[in-house]
Amino acid sequence: MLLLYILGIKIYSLLIWIFSFFNQKAALFIAGRKQIFRNIAAKVNPIDQNIWFHFASLGEFEQGRPVLEKIKALKPEKKIIITFFSPSGYEIRKNYALADAIFYLPIDSRRNAQKFIDLIKPEMAIFTKYEFWYFYFAELKKNNIPLYLISGIFRPNQVFFKSYGKFYCNILKSVTHFFVQNKESENLLNSIGITATTLSGDTRFDRVYENAQQPKQLPIIEDFCGDTKTIICGSTWPEDEKLIAELALQHKDWKFIIAPHEVDENHIQNIEKLFTGSVRFSKLKTGKIQESNILIIDNIGMLSSLYQYGKLAYIGGGFGAGIHNTLEAAAFGLPVIFGPKYDKFQEAKDLIKIDAAKSISNQNELIVAFEYLATSEKSSAAAKNYVLENKGATEIILDEIF
């Protein structure tokens, strides 16, 4: 099985290299790893008290961020080393102020893992939610370096819990301690002999709660919204945008803010074609009354602050791989609407259960969900209370680690 794993990594690397000739993300993936060990050696002192945080992408960074920032506040002598697997995480957070060094994670191999661990010599490693790399985990274990997984979530259909999943199950057994989001995850880990677990909850609750307490003010957005009810459409994809465009035609008394997941020029132009008379954020002018009721956010990084100006949220991704972050909106008391693919997200299930969210599969369902949640004060309060009641994972994790 190890040979198949190695082969899979090599095939993946080859495909990324091929795609890099015509895909920007793939090109960044390759370019960011050139001279990686030279860069690490130049920026990291192995005799420092280094703590290694790894994040798959931007979402996992935001999820693990409360733990990182709390450690930095409590133990400022520690050096924070961050790695990302994906360009969508690294390129946006490569200048994050609280990190002492930020890199792409070298591809998982025996040589890369040995060299990486030798260069940074972390006193502990913290991974968020997922990404289980055989050679990195094995190297950490060999060097008796504690490895923690925070905000972990597991499902019965994952390979770890199948009769043929022993190889992947053994990867998990290199983890020193698991901090999981729900009881089901804890039970699943226990079923394969992993008992070093703590039911801590999800650190995203801490992150979104903090953000909602002190959101970044955006006067130009406040001017755009004025006194008009506004729906914030976050991390949308084309399938979402087609449905929202029809909704916007029926509700010209509302303002719509579209913050797409991808902000390349081609995608922005396609959104403009869908939403006739829309205006881009980059063309807004402070103090000027906007005739359009549709605003397209053509940059990355604003979404978590936009929700403070909304009454309702639509979260994208539910017609693709899965929905994006619903908790950022819920923290501001916004009921949420999303597509049908949400089964991997415990918070989505919970929000539906407490009547603070609706899942939709077509245009008619979107209209019904919109009209219900737009007038439900109970749903708004339920969303906000849900976040309030579930924060606190960061303290549980730090109590165990330290």
Phi, psi and omega per residue, in radians:
M1 nan -0.603 3.117
L2 -1.078 -0.676 3.120
L3 -1.099 -0.688 3.101
L4 -1.138 -0.688 3.102
Y5 -1.074 -0.821 -3.139
I6 -1.093 -0.744 3.117
L7 -1.084 -0.733 3.121
G8 -1.068 -0.722 3.110
I9 -1.114 -0.727 -3.129
K10 -1.170 -0.705 3.112
I11 -1.142 -0.743 3.111
Y12 -1.045 -0.788 -3.135
S13 -1.094 -0.697 3.127
L14 -1.130 -0.757 3.137
L15 -1.110 -0.718 3.100
I16 -1.078 -0.721 3.123
W17 -1.085 -0.728 3.122
I18 -1.132 -0.812 -3.131
F19 -1.131 -0.432 -3.067
S20 -1.099 -0.307 -3.134
F21 -1.331 -0.326 -3.131
F22 -2.454 0.124 3.118
N23 -2.201 2.160 -3.032
Q24 -1.108 -0.747 -3.130
K25 -1.097 -0.737 3.115
A26 -1.131 -0.658 3.117
A27 -1.119 -0.716 3.095
L28 -1.149 -0.669 3.113
F29 -0.997 -0.771 -3.125
I30 -1.300 -0.847 -3.076
A31 -1.098 -0.654 -3.095
G32 -1.176 -0.309 -3.116
R33 -1.770 0.005 3.079
K34 -1.248 2.374 -3.130
Q35 0.974 0.497 -3.017
I36 -1.075 -0.722 -3.088
F37 -1.271 -0.552 3.049
R38 -1.126 -0.719 3.128
N39 -1.145 -0.717 3.122
I40 -1.111 -0.801 -3.130
A41 -1.061 -0.575 -3.109
A42 -1.343 -0.458 -2.996
K43 -1.897 -0.273 -3.051
V44 -2.075 2.312 3.059
N45 -1.752 2.006 -3.061
P46 -1.163 -0.235 3.126
I47 -1.574 -0.073 3.046
D48 -1.279 2.917 3.085
Q49 -1.490 1.383 -3.024
N50 -1.507 2.340 2.999
I51 -2.038 2.182 -3.081
W52 -1.705 2.083 3.015
F53 -1.863 2.243 3.031
H54 -2.040 2.372 3.107
F55 -2.256 2.386 3.090
A56 -1.098 -0.846 -3.067
S57 -2.706 -2.834 -3.042
L58 -1.154 -0.706 -3.125
G59 -1.064 -0.736 3.128
E60 -1.213 -0.573 3.063
F61 -1.055 -0.849 -3.138
E62 -1.111 -0.555 3.132
Q63 -1.215 -0.734 -3.113
G64 -1.531 -0.155 -3.053
R65 -1.010 -0.690 3.120
P66 -1.042 -0.666 3.123
V67 -1.188 -0.792 3.126
L68 -1.019 -0.850 -3.067
E69 -1.209 -0.572 3.108
K70 -1.221 -0.683 3.092
I71 -1.103 -0.758 -3.126
K72 -1.114 -0.624 3.137
A73 -1.267 -0.715 -3.084
L74 -1.396 -0.553 -3.062
K75 -2.331 1.265 -3.058
P76 -1.103 -0.291 3.129
E77 -1.281 -0.291 3.133
K78 -1.298 2.514 3.067
K79 -1.760 2.271 -3.098
I80 -1.730 2.054 3.084
I81 -1.903 2.135 -3.115
I82 -1.963 2.410 2.949
T83 -2.175 2.600 3.032
F84 -2.145 2.575 3.005
F85 -1.542 -0.681 -3.005
S86 -1.774 2.523 3.046
P87 -1.055 -0.544 -3.111
S88 -1.161 -0.333 3.017
G89 -1.595 -0.895 -3.067
Y90 -1.079 -0.856 -3.024
E91 -1.119 -0.497 -3.132
I92 -1.500 -0.581 -3.051
R93 -1.961 0.297 -3.079
K94 -1.181 -0.264 3.106
N95 -1.952 0.371 -3.133
Y96 -1.001 2.168 -2.913
A97 -1.168 -0.544 -3.041
L98 -1.471 -0.076 3.091
A99 -1.595 2.490 3.081
D100 -1.516 -0.366 3.056
A101 -2.840 2.506 -3.124
I102 -2.353 2.282 -3.098
F103 -2.435 2.864 2.830
Y104 -1.308 2.555 3.054
L105 -1.374 2.144 3.067
P106 -1.000 2.588 -3.141
I107 -0.951 2.472 -3.076
D108 -1.177 2.004 3.032
S109 -2.686 2.850 -3.121
R110 -1.045 -0.816 -3.105
R111 -1.135 -0.805 -3.115
N112 -1.104 -0.724 -3.134
A113 -1.127 -0.780 3.134
Q114 -1.072 -0.784 -3.091
K115 -1.186 -0.735 -3.128
F116 -1.096 -0.864 -3.118
I117 -1.121 -0.641 3.130
D118 -1.177 -0.583 -3.104
L119 -1.326 -0.618 -3.081
I120 -1.810 -0.379 3.134
K121 0.711 1.101 -3.104
P122 -1.196 2.554 3.036
E123 -1.439 -0.288 2.987
M124 -2.828 2.794 3.084
A125 -2.201 2.426 -3.122
I126 -2.245 2.039 3.074
F127 -1.848 2.604 -3.093
T128 -1.981 2.158 3.006
K129 1.224 -1.033 -3.110
Y130 -2.775 -2.900 -2.934
E131 1.474 1.867 -3.090
F132 -2.159 1.794 -3.043
W133 -1.793 2.087 -3.024
Y134 -0.977 -0.942 -3.010
F135 -1.268 -0.657 3.100
Y136 -1.133 -0.781 -3.131
F137 -1.124 -0.731 -3.134
A138 -1.122 -0.684 -3.132
E139 -1.190 -0.685 3.079
L140 -1.084 -0.778 -3.138
K141 -1.120 -0.737 -3.136
K142 -1.050 -0.596 -3.113
N143 -1.656 0.190 3.114
N144 0.971 0.673 3.099
I145 -1.707 2.100 -3.120
P146 -1.032 2.384 3.131
L147 -2.161 2.138 -3.118
Y148 -2.029 2.435 2.997
L149 -1.948 2.111 -3.123
I150 -1.903 2.643 -3.122
S151 0.944 0.639 3.122
G152 -1.236 2.577 3.054
I153 -2.539 2.300 -3.072
F154 -2.231 2.670 -3.122
R155 -2.283 2.615 -3.071
P156 -1.024 -0.464 -3.079
N157 -1.470 0.033 3.117
Q158 -1.312 2.688 -3.029
V159 -1.071 -0.490 -3.114
F160 -1.003 -0.505 -2.988
F161 -1.884 0.266 3.095
K162 -1.699 2.788 -3.133
S163 -1.088 -0.455 -3.125
Y164 -1.725 0.207 -3.018
G165 -1.755 0.377 -3.058
K166 -1.027 -0.712 -3.128
F167 -1.022 -0.828 -3.114
Y168 -1.267 -0.566 3.046
C169 -1.059 -0.705 3.136
N170 -1.178 -0.494 3.047
I171 -1.082 -0.758 3.139
L172 -1.073 -0.538 -3.073
K173 -1.279 -0.059 3.016
S174 -1.456 -0.217 -3.123
V175 -1.350 2.307 -3.124
T176 -1.225 -0.756 -3.111
H177 -2.699 2.402 3.091
F178 -1.830 2.293 2.980
F179 -1.935 1.930 -2.960
V180 -1.921 2.807 -3.053
Q181 -1.433 -0.549 -3.065
N182 -2.499 2.947 -3.078
K183 -1.172 -0.610 3.118
E184 -1.015 -0.739 3.125
S185 -1.090 -0.742 3.124
E186 -1.103 -0.751 3.136
N187 -1.127 -0.697 3.128
L188 -1.112 -0.757 3.110
L189 -1.125 -0.737 3.108
N190 -1.046 -0.601 -3.082
S191 -1.174 -0.348 3.102
I192 -1.912 0.347 3.022
G193 1.524 0.195 3.113
I194 -1.733 1.953 -3.062
T195 -1.975 -0.123 3.113
A196 -1.402 1.269 -3.052
T197 -2.293 2.629 3.029
T198 -2.375 2.265 3.057
L199 -1.429 1.637 -3.029
S200 -1.770 -0.377 -2.996
G201 1.603 -2.953 -3.020
D202 -1.867 2.162 -3.135
T203 -1.153 -0.266 3.094
R204 -1.071 -0.532 3.107
F205 -1.054 -0.711 3.120
D206 -1.137 -0.726 -3.117
R207 -1.136 -0.846 -3.075
V208 -1.251 -0.538 3.081
Y209 -1.128 -0.817 3.120
E210 -1.054 -0.735 -3.135
N211 -1.103 -0.690 -3.123
A212 -1.235 -0.433 3.122
Q213 -1.311 -0.607 -3.111
Q214 -2.392 1.152 -3.113
P215 -1.261 2.648 3.053
K216 -1.208 2.236 -3.118
Q217 -1.372 2.397 -3.129
L218 -2.219 1.446 -3.061
P219 -0.961 -0.621 -3.107
I220 -1.174 -0.583 3.062
I221 -1.264 -0.689 3.098
E222 -1.062 -0.714 3.090
D223 -1.104 -0.728 -3.124
F224 -1.100 -0.788 -3.090
C225 -1.252 -0.718 -3.104
G226 0.991 -2.331 3.126
D227 -1.725 0.169 -3.086
T228 -1.512 2.403 3.076
K229 -1.047 2.409 -3.031
T230 -2.283 2.388 3.002
I231 -1.863 2.266 3.118
I232 -1.705 2.085 -3.128
C233 -1.836 1.765 -2.989
G234 -1.792 2.469 3.069
S235 0.942 0.804 -3.078
T236 -1.420 2.695 3.041
W237 -2.085 2.928 -3.088
P238 -0.906 -0.682 3.141
E239 -1.088 -0.686 3.089
D240 -1.168 -0.773 -3.021
E241 -1.124 -0.578 3.095
K242 -1.110 -0.733 3.117
L243 -1.184 -0.749 -3.112
I244 -1.134 -0.624 -3.138
A245 -1.060 -0.717 3.098
E246 -1.158 -0.687 3.117
L247 -1.108 -0.707 -3.126
A248 -1.108 -0.604 3.110
L249 -1.131 -0.545 -3.105
Q250 -1.526 -0.255 -3.059
H251 -2.293 1.171 3.125
K252 -1.259 -0.166 3.083
D253 -1.434 -0.094 3.082
W254 -1.870 2.766 2.968
K255 -1.840 2.508 -3.105
F256 -2.088 2.172 3.037
I257 -1.935 2.061 -3.098
I258 -1.821 2.016 3.091
A259 -2.016 1.554 -3.037
P260 -1.204 2.739 3.118
H261 -1.198 -0.634 3.105
E262 -1.968 2.285 -3.056
V263 -2.038 0.445 3.060
D264 -1.157 2.741 -3.020
E265 -1.022 -0.684 -3.128
N266 -1.090 -0.732 3.135
H267 -1.183 -0.741 3.128
I268 -1.070 -0.719 3.116
Q269 -1.123 -0.672 3.095
N270 -1.129 -0.641 3.089
I271 -1.164 -0.712 3.115
E272 -1.057 -0.608 3.105
K273 -1.188 -0.628 3.122
L274 -1.227 -0.720 -3.059
F275 -1.860 1.518 -3.119
T276 -1.071 2.327 3.118
G277 1.413 0.176 3.128
S278 -1.275 2.867 3.119
V279 -2.246 2.475 3.083
R280 -1.423 2.603 3.076
F281 -1.043 -0.687 -3.100
S282 -1.124 -0.246 -3.138
K283 -1.889 0.035 3.078
L284 -1.203 2.576 3.081
K285 -2.178 2.269 -3.116
T286 -1.035 2.347 3.066
G287 1.458 -0.123 -3.128
K288 -1.654 2.278 3.121
I289 -1.239 2.216 -3.103
Q290 -1.622 2.216 3.102
E291 -1.301 -0.506 -3.139
S292 -1.305 2.581 3.046
N293 -1.852 0.194 -3.115
I294 -2.249 2.130 -3.119
L295 -2.027 2.270 3.096
I296 -1.847 2.121 3.101
I297 -1.453 1.964 -3.073
D298 -1.835 0.657 3.044
N299 -2.587 3.013 -3.141
I300 -1.915 2.477 2.997
G301 1.975 -0.088 -3.084
M302 -1.665 -0.344 -2.887
L303 -0.960 -0.787 -3.074
S304 -1.098 -0.377 3.102
S305 -1.615 -0.318 -3.106
L306 -1.216 -0.541 -3.006
Y307 -1.079 -0.416 -3.141
Q308 -1.109 -0.326 -3.093
Y309 -1.732 0.062 -3.083
G310 -1.819 2.930 3.025
K311 -1.971 -0.374 -3.064
L312 -2.633 2.692 -3.141
A313 -2.316 2.511 2.945
Y314 -2.000 2.204 -3.115
I315 -1.887 2.193 -3.053
G316 -1.426 3.046 3.077
G317 1.754 -0.206 -3.048
G318 -1.292 -0.092 3.037
F319 -1.861 0.139 -3.136
G320 -2.181 -2.164 -3.091
A321 -1.289 -0.409 -3.110
G322 2.634 2.774 -3.037
I323 -1.209 2.727 3.089
H324 -1.569 -2.814 -2.955
N325 -1.238 1.919 3.083
T326 -1.519 -0.386 -3.016
L327 -1.234 -0.546 3.117
E328 -1.021 -0.717 3.122
A329 -1.276 -0.776 -3.110
A330 -1.043 -0.589 -3.127
A331 -1.077 -0.470 3.092
F332 -1.606 0.124 -3.139
G333 1.396 0.426 3.110
L334 -1.665 2.106 2.960
P335 -1.098 2.665 -3.038
V336 -2.197 2.594 3.056
I337 -2.111 2.451 3.103
F338 -2.685 2.954 -3.091
G339 -1.292 -3.022 -2.974
P340 -1.355 -0.297 -3.065
K341 -1.671 1.509 -3.111
Y342 -2.325 0.125 -3.006
D343 -1.121 -0.342 3.138
K344 -1.501 0.013 -2.994
F345 -2.086 1.838 -3.094
Q346 -1.031 -0.693 -3.099
E347 -1.126 -0.585 3.109
A348 -1.147 -0.766 3.096
K349 -1.071 -0.740 -3.135
D350 -1.127 -0.749 -3.121
L351 -1.131 -0.654 3.064
I352 -1.126 -0.738 -3.095
K353 -1.082 -0.599 -3.124
I354 -1.674 0.225 3.066
D355 1.164 0.538 3.090
A356 -1.878 0.086 -3.136
A357 -2.699 2.742 3.059
K358 -2.366 2.387 3.020
S359 -1.741 2.403 -3.093
I360 -2.238 2.686 3.138
S361 -2.118 -0.216 -3.095
N362 -2.699 3.138 -3.060
Q363 -1.088 -0.784 -3.117
N364 -1.086 -0.717 3.124
E365 -1.152 -0.626 3.088
L366 -1.106 -0.763 -3.138
I367 -1.078 -0.790 3.140
V368 -1.102 -0.804 -3.134
A369 -1.090 -0.762 3.136
F370 -1.036 -0.869 -3.064
E371 -1.156 -0.530 3.116
Y372 -1.319 -0.932 -3.049
L373 -1.232 -0.474 -3.123
A374 -1.163 -0.340 -3.091
T375 -2.045 0.111 -3.060
S376 -1.745 1.774 3.071
E377 -1.171 -0.555 3.123
K378 -1.080 -0.706 -3.140
S379 -1.156 -0.669 3.115
S380 -1.101 -0.816 3.138
A381 -1.140 -0.661 -3.131
A382 -1.130 -0.701 3.123
A383 -1.072 -0.828 -3.098
K384 -1.151 -0.756 -3.126
N385 -1.159 -0.576 3.133
Y386 -1.049 -0.765 3.115
V387 -1.164 -0.785 -3.116
L388 -1.028 -0.734 -3.056
E389 -1.315 -0.325 -3.050
N390 -1.897 0.066 3.092
K391 -1.336 2.861 3.101
G392 2.092 -0.049 -3.117
A393 -1.092 -0.624 -3.094
T394 -1.028 -0.781 -3.129
E395 -1.129 -0.702 3.117
I396 -1.078 -0.763 -3.120
I397 -1.134 -0.799 -3.096
L398 -1.186 -0.598 3.089
D399 -1.064 -0.659 -3.120
E400 -1.348 -0.769 -3.072
I401 -1.160 -0.714 -3.074
F402 -1.849 nan nan
